[in-house]
């Protein structure tokens, strides 16, 4: 393996769209959602350890989850876990980890990965990421892995490329579109010019820092100052904690990638899904003859179809004369709503927080 290649696994989110299974104290990335004996974080670590040296895998997570990360990945050194002292979006966290990696290796090439994705063909995935790392090691480009759409999905962002018919897997980006309406998603899929935005970035560390600095100059200037002024890691981390809440709450896509002029898509077809919603999980698990999905649960259904059920171990559900429901029982919360209405989950969470406090969040 190339010692200049690094992986950053983003594992700091709260996964609120999968509430109540994903909770503030134990978000989805730390749960064995797929029932395979490994959490989403552990599966992601296993996947990327086939691509980069294990000692070059960095976990970026909120400080509240550092002990969970260490318990699930006990082989990590302290330098491999980077703490975000506050929830400020992906742009500040990626900028922070980029400066950290450059301090370790100024020649580093980085793949930035999400901790909550499903990959079916891991051999093809490994080939795709390795090809991207080779590409950015020789060119000052930012690469996003784009997934060829298999359906007019409205829960993903889309990236349009300038010439989809050109040879090779790399294409210059033309436009970004966030979660389009269904009629546009159909047009995008049929055009052959659009790809799902996987949120997997590949770049050289200096290219990444230079690009972020161009679009978020104040934040990058502060981080650069900290890393040049404080050679001691503990002192540097303390200083980052002091200034982190002043950073903009910004996503890497909207604040940087959509504005940069050196972004390319590397196309991938390896069986991919972003495990972000109950609807996605419904499409991941096998369904019975009536379209009911039981996530690690036992159910009996009578004249019922299209339901998704998630229960604690040892519980069983009986469904009669109901269709297209989500039934999720986790700890002290039972959620029953129409499947596909995940947009209301944030309302449920806000109501619970306002009327009952944090106990149910």
N, C-alpha and C positions, 0 to 999 in steps of 0.2 A: 504493500500500500504506500501511496505517496504521503510522506510525512508533512508536506505542506497543505494537505487537505484537511479541513475542519468541518464539523457539523454543529449547528446551533439548533437545539430543540426548544421551541417556544411552549412553555407549560405553565403559564401564569394566569390563564383565564378562569372564570368562574363557571362557564358552561350553563348559563341560566336558562337557555332554551330547552334543556333537558331536565329542568326541575320537575318534580321533586327528587328524581334519582340523583341528579347532579346537584350537590349542595355547596354552600359557601365553604364549609369546613372540609369537604371532600369532593372537589369538582370531578367532572367526567374523566379527565385524563388520568386520574388515579384509581379508576374503577375498571374491573374486568367486565366491560359492557358486553363483549361478544361471547362470554362464557368459555374462553379457551385456556383459562388458567394464568393469563398474563394481562396486566392492565394496559390501557392504551399507551401510556408512557413507556412501559417496558417493551411492548411490541415495536414502538417507534425506535427505541434504542437498539433493539435487536436488529432491526432492518438496516439502520445506518452503520452499525458496527461491521457490516459486510462491505462498506464502501470506504470508510475512513478509519484510521487507528482509533481504538477505544479511548486512548488517552487524549484524543483530539475532539471528543464529543463534549460540548458544553450545554448544560441545561439552564435556560433562562426562565426563572419563575418568580412569583411574588414571595416576599420574605416569609409570609405566613405559611407557605407550603414547603419550605426548605427541609424540614425534618421528614416530611412525607417522601420527598425526592430521595433523600439519603437512605431512607428505609427500603424504598423500592429498588434503588440502584446502589447497593452498598459498596460497590467497587469504585465509585467515583471519588476522586480527591476533592479537597475543598476548593481548589482552583477551577474545578469543572462545574461548579454550581454558582451561578451569578444571580444575586437577589435584586429584584425590583422592589424598592421600598414603598411604592404606591402604584395604583392602577392608572397608567397614563397612555395606554395604547401601544401598538407595535412599533411605531417609529422611534420613540425614545429608547425602548428596550433593545431594539436592533442596533441603534447608534451606540449605546453603552457597550454591548457585547462586541461590536466591531472594534472599538477602541481597546477593549480588553484583549482580544485575539491579536491585534496588531502588536500589542506590547509583548506578547508571547512569541509571535512570528510575523515579521513585516512582509513576508512573501506568501502569507496564507491565502488560500482559496477557500471560500465558505459556501456551504449549502445551508440555508435557513429553512427549517422544517417545522411543521405543526405537529403537535402531539396527539391529535385526534382524527387521524385519517386512516382509511382502510385501503390497503393495496392487495390485490388478488394475485397478480403475477410478479412475485418479488424478484425473480431473475431478470426479467425485462426492465423492472424498475431500477435495479442496480446498474444495468447497462446504460440506461437513460441518464441517471445522475452522474455516473462516471464520465460519460461523454460531455455533459455540461461543464464539469469541473475542468476537463482538458481544454474546452473552448475558452473559458474565462481566464485560464492561466496564461493565455497568449494574446488576449484582446481585452481592451478596457470597456467591456460590455456588462450590463446587468441582464441576467436571464431569468425568466419565469417559465416553469414547466406548465404548458397548456395541454389540457386533456381534450381529445376529440369528442364532441358531444354525442351521446347515444340516445338522447331524448331532449325535448324542449324544456329543460329544467329551469325553474324560475328562482331557485334558492341559491344559485351560484352566480358569481360575476363572470362576464364574458370578455375576451380579448380578441380584437380584430387584427389580423396581420396584413401587411401591405401586399404580399404576393404569395398566396397559399400554394400556388402551383410550382414555385421554385424548388429546385433540388435541395435535398438535405433537410435536417430536422430543425434548423434555425431560421427564423423569420423576423424581420423588423416589425415592431408593434406599431399599429396605426391608431387604434382607439381602445378605451376601456369602457365597459358598460356594467353598472352594478345591478344585479338582480332584476332583469327585465320582466315586463308583463308577458303573459303566455304567447300572445300573438307575435311579439318581437322575438321571443326565444325560438319560436318555430322558424321564423325567417333567418335568424342567425344560424341555426343548425343546418338548414337546407342550403345556405349560401356556400358552405365549405370554407369561409373566411374567418370564422369565429371558433374560439376554443374556450373551454371552461378554465377559469383562473384557479389553479390549484393552491396558490399561496406559497408555493415552494420556490425560493429565490436562490440563485447560484451566482457568485461574483467573486472577484478578487477583493481582498480586504481594503486596499487603498482606493480602488474604484468605488467601492461602497461608501467609504467615508467621504470621498470627494463629492459624490453625488448627493448624499444627505446634506453636506455642508452648503451646497449650492441652493437647496430648497428650504432648509431649516438652519440658516447660518448662526443665529444666536445660540440655539441649543448646542450645535456642534462646536462652536467656539468655547462655550463653557466646559464641555467635556474634554476637548483637546487641552484646555488649560489645566484641568485637574490631572490629567494623565502625564503632562509634562512637569507639573509642579510637585506631584507627590509620587516619588518612586516606590515608597513603601505601600504594599497592597492594602493593609488594614487602614492606614491613614487615607489612602485614596478612596476606599470604599465608604468610609465615614463621610468624606467630603461629598461624594456622589449622593449619599443619602440626604445630605443637607440641601442640595439644590434640585433634587429630582422632581419635587412637587411643583417647581416653577416651570417645568417643561410643558409644552403644549400636549393636550390629549389628542393625539393624532395617529391615524393608521398609516402604515408604510405605503399601502397602495395609493391612497388619495393624496397624501402629503408629499410623496417622493416619486413613486413609480409612474403615476399618471402624468407627471410634469416633466420627467426626464426624457432626453432625446437619444439615449443610448441603451434602450431596453429592447430585448429580443425575446421571442417565445421559442422554447424548445418543445416540439410536439411529443406527446407521450400517449401510448395506448397500452396500459398495463393493468386495467381494471382498478378504478379509483373512486372513492367516495369520501366526502367530508362528513364526519359523523357529528353533525351539529344540531339535528332536530329529531324529534320522535318520528317524523315522516321518513327521514333517511334511515333510521333504524328499522322501521317497518319494511323498507325495501331490502334490508340486509339479511334479515332472518328468514328461514323458510316458512311458508304459510301452509295451513291445512287446506283441505279441498274446498272450504268456503272462504278462503282468504284471510283467516284469522292467524295472527302471529302471537305466539307466546314466548316472550323473552325470558328464558331460564325459569319458566313458570309452568304450572299445571293448570289447564283450563278444560272445562266441559262446555260445549256450545250447542244450543238448540235453536234452530231457525235463526242463526246469527252469522254475520259475515263481515269481513273487512275490518275487524277490530284488532287492536294491538294492546297486549296486556303485559305489564311488568309488576311482579310481586316479590316480596321477600321470600327467602328460602323457607319452605315448610307451609306456605299458604297455597290455597287452590281457589280458583274463581269459577263460578257457574254463570254463563251468559245465556239469556233467553230473549228472543225477539228484539235484539238490538243490532244495529249495523254501524260500521265506520266510527267506532268510539275508541278513545284512548283511555285506558284504565291503568293508572300508575300508583302503586302503594309503596311508599318508602318512609321508613322510620315513623315520624308523627304526622305525615301528610298523605292524604288520599286525593288524587286528582282524577276526575272523570269529566271528559269534554269531548267535543266532536274532533275526530282525527283530522289533521290538517289545519287546526285552529291554533297552532303554536304561537301565532302572533299575540294571542291573548295571555300567554303565560306571564309575560312581563307585568301585565295588569294584575294578575293573581298575586305575583310576588310583591308588587308595590302595596296592594291592599293588605296582605298578610303583615308586611313590615310596619305599615302605618297603624294598624289596629291591634296587632299582637306582638310586635317587636321582632327581634332577630331569631327567635327560637325556631321558627318554621322556615327559615331561609337557608 
